[in-house]
Amino acid sequence: MQQTTTQFSGHTAPTIVTTPIKYCLYARKSTESEERQILSIDSQIKEMLAVAQQGNLDIVEIKRESHSSKEVGQRPIFNQMISEVREGKYNGILTWAPDRLSRNAGDLGSMVDLMDQKLLVEIRTHSQVFTNNPNEKFLLMILGSQAKLENDNRGINVKRGMKTKCEMGWRPGTAPTGYLNEKNVDKRGQCHPDPKRAPIIKQVFEKIAFEQWPGRKVHGWLKNMGFKTKYGKPLSLSNIYLLLRNSFYYGEFEYPKKSNQWYQGKHTPIITKELFDKAQAVINANLIPKVESREFAFTKMIKCGHCGSGISAEEKMKQLKSGGFNKHIYYFCTKGKGLECDNPRINEPDLINELVNLIDRINLDELGIKSRINQEIARFNKFRIGVLGYKQEAHESGVNAKNYVKYLLKEGTLIEKRELLFFLKSKLILKDKKIVLE
């Protein structure tokens, strides 16, 4: 309520004027564990509508939100509500409890500021009312701070619980492929070997360690047998290498990752430590995916037109009868998305010819750097006339932009070639030794 004064023949008398309050009903899903979880969103709304009916409150908006209130400014519905209070759409908030509105100091402070500005007249919960009164605002801040304290303590307790679980020999989180998490509530966090997949995982290690299979052969073998994870997805090549590096399979684990905190697990190992070490030795010697020893002009710029994988390159040296060597660079599909891809390789001169022919078929605006090319041509023409003494006739237009681009593709530096294609707006596709735009 707001207090005003009315003039009466020489003296004033106080008059109480009640400010009409329009409410927004705000309900937010709890993120606490089930055994401590309070009412669901629908239940909150049902209970607060009953409060509104009993108190004859004017509800003009109902908002639902599932985002956590731990982080400041991360709730879009809450932020919208605060903006609408500032715009005067409503001046009251109805919610189940103060912790539904905020569990952090920033959002709590924004509501108190609105009260100080008299834009937010009232916050009402199922058992309390908070107005622009020092004591009531202080109580609201205490309850909000208590919720934040619970959040902070919960985070500390969770970390402590995780560490305790690790010390007991059970790794927190989802078990890796080859294991299944226990569904029994009393054994939560524990796991056991997957009877369907564990034997296959063991065979993967054996084929690497004893038969020295390359990773791609293992990938093809698993694909041919129809191997799927417990989520129904095949193992990618990168996931196979991650699996082969996972010490969990012989009984030890690191938690958290890269923390250098190691624990002895109580789960049943799928392989022995000796098999794991032998597989690591083979991987380190032969099976680590090769990284290009040098940078090539057109790698990572082109996609395979058959399977959609990237295009890589390698340098081949051929010895001549004279005793010298001839160098050739070939571009080929990485087969990252399909080992059966039969897109033929192409040598660099032929690839450059394809790119040069492409320049004739496209508008230079497609390159996205037409203005920069024109600036370079103008600079070259100025150098040719001013320094070399050439005279440009009236009928001459100087260097043609497309010819300049072709020159860069053929004779430019590696950086110039890569920069030229980097700004290309469409993706380059290599299919059957032909270059096209996606």
C-alpha positions, 0 to 999 in steps of 0.5 A: 500500500502507498500512503498519500495526504488529502487537504482539509480546510487548513489541515491535512489528514492521511489517506491510505490508497491501495496500489492495484497489484497484477501478478505473474505466477512463476513456477520453476522445476526443481533440480534436486534429487527425487527424495528431496524434490518439492512440487513439480511445475504443474503442482506448483501452479495448481497450489498457487492458483488456489492461493490466488483464488483465496486472496482474490489476486489478479494473475495476468501471466503464468510462466514455467521454467526448467533451467537451473537458478544456480548461475546468474542470468542463465534463465531466459523465462526469468529474465523475460519476467524481470524485463516485463516488471520493468515495462510495467506489465505486472508489479507482483510475483507469485511463486511457491517459495523464494528459492524458486525465484533465485539461488544466486546473489545476482538474480536476487539482487535484481528483484530487490532493486526492482522493489527499491525502484517501486516497480515490484510491489510484492513477492508472494509465496504460499506462506509469506509476503515480501514487500518494499519493507526493510525487514521483509526485504532483509528476510527475502535476502536471507532466504535467498542466501540460504538457498545459495549456501545449500547450492554451494554445500551441495557442490562440495558434498557431491565432489566429496561423494565422488571422491569417496566412491573412487576410493571405494573402487567405483568410478562415477559416471557411465561405464565404458563400452563393454560394461553395464551400470548396475540398475540396483539402487543399492549398487548405484555407481557400480558396473559389471562386464557386458556379456554381449560386448565384453568378449569382443572388446577383449578380442580388439585388444588381442588383435592389436597386441598379437596380430598388430591389426591397424585401427582401420582394420579393427574398425572394418571388422567391428562394422562387418559384424554389426557391433553396436554400443549399448546406445545402438551406435557403431564405434567410430575409428577415433572411439576405438583408439580412445577405447584402446587407451582406457586403463579401466579395462584392466582395473585402474582408472583416473578421476577426474580425467587428466587429474593424475589421481588414480584408483584401483577399481573393484569392477571385474577387468576384461583384460590383463595389465600385460595385454593392455601394455602390449597393445599400447606398445604396438599402438605407440610403434605403428598404429597412431594415426599419421599426422601430416609431416608437412603442410600442403596447399589444399588439404582441409579445404576440400571434401570427398564427393563419394563419402563426405570425408576430408581430403588429405595429401602425401608426398611421394619420391620417385628415384630417376635412372640418373640417380636423382629424385622426382617429387609428386604430391597426391590428394586422396580421400581420408576414408574417415566416413567409409573404408570402402570409398573408391574416390581415386587420388589426384596429383597436385598439377591436375588438381590445380588445373581443375581449380583453374578451370573452376575459376572460369566457371564462377563469379569472382564474388563467390571468392569473397575477396574480390575487393582485395584482389582488385586492390592487389592488381591496382598495386601491381599496376602502379608498381609496373607503371611507376617503377618499371616504366611501363606505359598503359595504353588507353585501350588496356585495362591492366591485369585481369582479376581472374587471370591474377587468381589463376596465377596465384593458384599456379605460382603463388605461395602456399599461404596465398593459395590457402588464403584464396580458397579459405575465403571461398563461400562454397565448399569444394568437392573432389569427385572422380578427379573433378572439382565442383562447388557444393 
